[in-house]
Amino acid sequence: MTTTARAQGATVWLTGLPSAGKTTIARLLGDRLTGEGHRVEVLDGDEIRRFLSSGLGFSRADRNTNVQRIGLVSEVLARNGVLSLVPVIAPYADSRDAVRARHEKSGTPYLEVHVATPVEVCSERDVKGLYARQAAGDLTGLTGVDDPYEPPADAALVLRTQEQSPRESADAVYALLADRGLV
């Protein structure tokens, strides 16, 4: 009887402000990894909010619940051989730390990537019009503007997307995965 080795999974959590480039980077990386034959899932924060966390608001407690739900799904996928790419703001360090601890408990690799785009650049990009709505007074609680964002103190990688293309950022995350023996 022949046995095949199960692929190593991992979670790559891309945290940063709205319009920092998290989802763009995750999708580019996901396409590359899928093209190489890896099992990949992109757990986009907007999609998760729409389907898994639709009843939640944006209070600190609701944001924490949302992050923990995503963290659970990602850890289960990663523990079962999937490279789980998670472009989610996750503004609070304690929420991200709890996700990291869940992964450590199961022996599942977890890499936190800080997409460290300055708020001024994010505001110029304004992919979803959030910064414009906040400036017009139509939106409150925008992460990094009038709601806190706690940058990671110990990110595995820091991406400065204002200084490199989305492809270069995705390539840097790929290099991190390769360095850790995960691809």
C-alpha angles and dihedrals in degrees: 000000000000123000125199124212114247115239116254112249128201141174119240107192112197108198127181145109124308110283092017091127100258098135095041090053093045093050093048091048091045092053091051094047093046089049088056091053100259122143104245137176126185109208099199114200094224093051092047090050090052097048114016100028103027094133095055127098129200103270116126090256093050092046089051091050090050092050092048091051091050090045091054093049092046094048092050091049093046093046086056097053103272124130099229115201112196117190098183128140094225092177099192123076094211091057092051090045090055090052090049090050091051089055093046091051091057094040091244119148114249123186120187114205119191111212091203101192113156116247090242091060092044089051091053091049093044092168094181099030092248096132092049091050091049092048090050091052093247095114134043130183096046108168112247094013111057098351124057128262117192109203116219114267093203108029116167087223136010117208120198098197093183087068100045141035122261088251091053090050092050090048090053091054090047089052089052091052090048092048089053092049093246097123 
